[in-house]
Amino acid sequence: MLVAEKKSFLNRSLDFIERVGNLLPHPVTLFAGFALVIVIASGISATELKAENSLSG
C-alpha cells in the first residue's frame, strides 16, 4: 500500500505558483497585449480630456 507523503509548505507554495504560471499565456502574447494597452492609453491621453468639478464650477 502506498503512503502519501505530506508536502511541506514550500513545496505546496511552489506547486501553486507553477499551476498559476501554467495558466498564463505565452510571454509574447502578454507583451503584445500590454503594448496595445499602452498605445490605447497614450491615444486617450493625447486627446487632452478634461474633467470639470461640477461643484466648484
N, C-alpha and C positions, 0 to 999 in steps of 0.2 A: 504494500500500500504506500502510495506516495504521500509525503507530508509536505504541505505547502509552507515554504519558509516565509516568515514575515519580513517585508521590506522595510528598510529604515526610512526615516523622514526624508533624508536627502534623495534616496532612490525614488520615492514616491513623487517628490517635487520635480525631479528631472524627468520622470515619466510624463507628468502633467505638462511640463514645458515642451516636451517632444510632441505630445498629441496636439497641443495648440499650434505649434510650429508647423506641423504637417497640414493643418487646415488652411494656412496662408497660401495665397497664390505665388507664382514664380516671382522672384525679385524684379525681373524686367517689367512685369505687369504692374507691380507695385510702384516702381519708379515712374512708369508712363502715366499711371493714374494720378500720382501726386504732382507730376509736372503739369498735367491737364488742370488740376485744381488750382495750381499757382497761376497758370495762364488765365483762367476764368476770373480768379480773384483780382489779378492785375488789370484785366479789362474792366471789371466793375469799378475798381478804384480810379481808373483813368477817366471815367465819366464825371468825376468830381461831384458825386452825390452829396447832398447836404441835408441834414435833418434840423428842423427848427422846433424849438421847445414851444409848444402852444401856450404854456402858462406864462412865460416871460416875454413872449412876442418876438 
